[in-house]
Amino acid sequence: MKALIAALAGLLVLTACGVDGEPVKPSYSTKTTFGYNSKTGSFNRTSIGVTIGN
């Protein structure tokens, strides 16, 4: 069990330091829509997007 924990900790350290390549910065986007529907009244719609990489 200790060996498994040590191996996972080692992988975490290697991943965090960027040994597998340059760190990739995520990009975030949001879109909010306000509107009015004659049957249901006013509404709002929000979408959130996250893209990792290009």
Backbone as CSV, one residue per row, in Angstrom:
resi,resn,N_x,N_y,N_z,CA_x,CA_y,CA_z,C_x,C_y,C_z
1,MET,0.828,-1.198,0.000,0.000,0.000,0.000,0.870,1.259,0.000
2,LYS,1.964,1.212,0.784,2.861,2.376,0.819,3.524,2.596,-0.534
3,ALA,3.830,1.512,-1.244,4.465,1.639,-2.556,3.500,2.276,-3.555
4,LEU,2.235,1.905,-3.468,1.233,2.486,-4.363,1.076,3.981,-4.115
5,ILE,1.023,4.360,-2.858,0.908,5.782,-2.510,2.138,6.546,-2.966
6,ALA,3.321,5.963,-2.796,4.553,6.619,-3.231,4.581,6.772,-4.750
7,ALA,4.105,5.757,-5.478,4.088,5.830,-6.940,3.116,6.901,-7.416
8,LEU,1.941,6.973,-6.809,0.969,8.004,-7.180,1.484,9.400,-6.859
9,ALA,2.152,9.552,-5.726,2.725,10.854,-5.366,3.815,11.248,-6.358
10,GLY,4.617,10.273,-6.785,5.663,10.547,-7.771,5.081,10.991,-9.101
11,LEU,4.014,10.332,-9.547,3.362,10.742,-10.788,2.769,12.133,-10.676
12,LEU,2.207,12.438,-9.524,1.636,13.765,-9.309,2.715,14.839,-9.397
13,VAL,3.867,14.584,-8.799,4.977,15.555,-8.825,5.472,15.738,-10.249
14,LEU,5.631,14.643,-10.990,6.113,14.750,-12.372,5.117,15.490,-13.255
15,THR,3.853,15.256,-13.048,2.829,15.953,-13.830,2.799,17.434,-13.491
16,ALA,2.934,17.754,-12.217,2.865,19.142,-11.782,4.062,19.956,-12.264
17,CYS,5.214,19.333,-12.410,6.400,20.106,-12.795,6.515,20.281,-14.297
18,GLY,5.656,19.649,-15.082,5.668,19.859,-16.525,6.618,18.957,-17.275
19,VAL,7.049,17.842,-16.684,7.975,16.943,-17.363,7.327,16.303,-18.590
20,ASP,6.006,16.243,-18.639,5.309,15.660,-19.770,5.055,16.669,-20.892
21,GLY,5.564,17.877,-20.776,5.394,18.908,-21.797,5.084,20.248,-21.148
22,GLU,4.932,21.244,-21.987,4.613,22.576,-21.486,3.241,22.574,-20.826
23,PRO,3.088,23.347,-19.757,1.770,23.458,-19.141,0.775,24.093,-20.118
24,VAL,-0.444,23.631,-20.104,-1.483,24.117,-21.000,-2.457,24.946,-20.179
25,LYS,-2.647,26.179,-20.617,-3.543,27.075,-19.903,-4.962,26.933,-20.451
26,PRO,-5.920,26.653,-19.595,-7.302,26.541,-20.084,-7.886,27.915,-20.406
27,SER,-8.845,27.944,-21.307,-9.551,29.184,-21.605,-11.020,29.001,-21.241
28,TYR,-11.618,30.059,-20.735,-12.989,30.033,-20.260,-13.836,30.998,-21.089
29,SER,-15.080,30.657,-21.296,-15.988,31.559,-21.989,-17.374,31.451,-21.365
30,THR,-18.076,32.567,-21.372,-19.452,32.586,-20.876,-20.314,33.367,-21.854
31,LYS,-21.571,32.993,-21.896,-22.526,33.694,-22.745,-23.852,33.755,-21.996
32,THR,-24.394,34.948,-21.854,-25.664,35.129,-21.175,-26.665,35.753,-22.139
33,THR,-27.851,35.181,-22.180,-28.917,35.664,-23.048,-30.121,36.021,-22.191
34,PHE,-30.649,37.206,-22.392,-31.892,37.631,-21.748,-32.946,37.772,-22.832
35,GLY,-34.153,37.330,-22.536,-35.195,37.428,-23.546,-36.582,37.445,-22.926
36,TYR,-37.552,37.513,-23.801,-38.940,37.526,-23.359,-39.743,36.625,-24.287
37,ASN,-40.513,35.729,-23.696,-41.381,34.829,-24.432,-42.814,35.230,-24.127
38,SER,-43.652,35.328,-25.148,-45.026,35.797,-24.941,-45.857,34.814,-24.105
39,LYS,-45.494,33.559,-24.065,-46.257,32.575,-23.295,-45.737,32.426,-21.862
40,THR,-44.428,32.392,-21.685,-43.866,32.118,-20.354,-43.286,33.351,-19.673
41,GLY,-43.118,34.432,-20.381,-42.554,35.645,-19.784,-41.063,35.748,-20.025
42,SER,-40.412,36.478,-19.155,-38.976,36.720,-19.348,-38.166,35.486,-18.956
43,PHE,-36.970,35.395,-19.550,-36.073,34.278,-19.242,-34.641,34.743,-19.395
44,ASN,-33.741,33.982,-18.800,-32.319,34.176,-19.048,-31.676,32.809,-19.215
45,ARG,-30.641,32.785,-20.021,-29.934,31.549,-20.318,-28.443,31.861,-20.239
46,THR,-27.714,31.063,-19.483,-26.266,31.251,-19.356,-25.570,29.950,-19.713
47,SER,-24.559,30.043,-20.574,-23.745,28.879,-20.896,-22.297,29.200,-20.549
48,ILE,-21.622,28.209,-19.999,-20.224,28.352,-19.594,-19.418,27.283,-20.308
49,GLY,-18.289,27.681,-20.891,-17.447,26.730,-21.608,-16.018,26.775,-21.110
50,VAL,-15.379,25.613,-21.091,-13.972,25.496,-20.724,-13.283,24.708,-21.816
51,THR,-12.178,25.249,-22.351,-11.406,24.573,-23.367,-9.976,24.432,-22.864
52,ILE,-9.458,23.213,-22.915,-8.068,22.965,-22.505,-7.282,22.647,-23.753
53,GLY,-6.263,23.425,-24.009,-5.454,23.242,-25.210,-5.769,24.292,-26.237
54,ASN,-5.587,23.915,-27.503,-5.796,24.878,-28.596,-7.229,25.128,-28.810
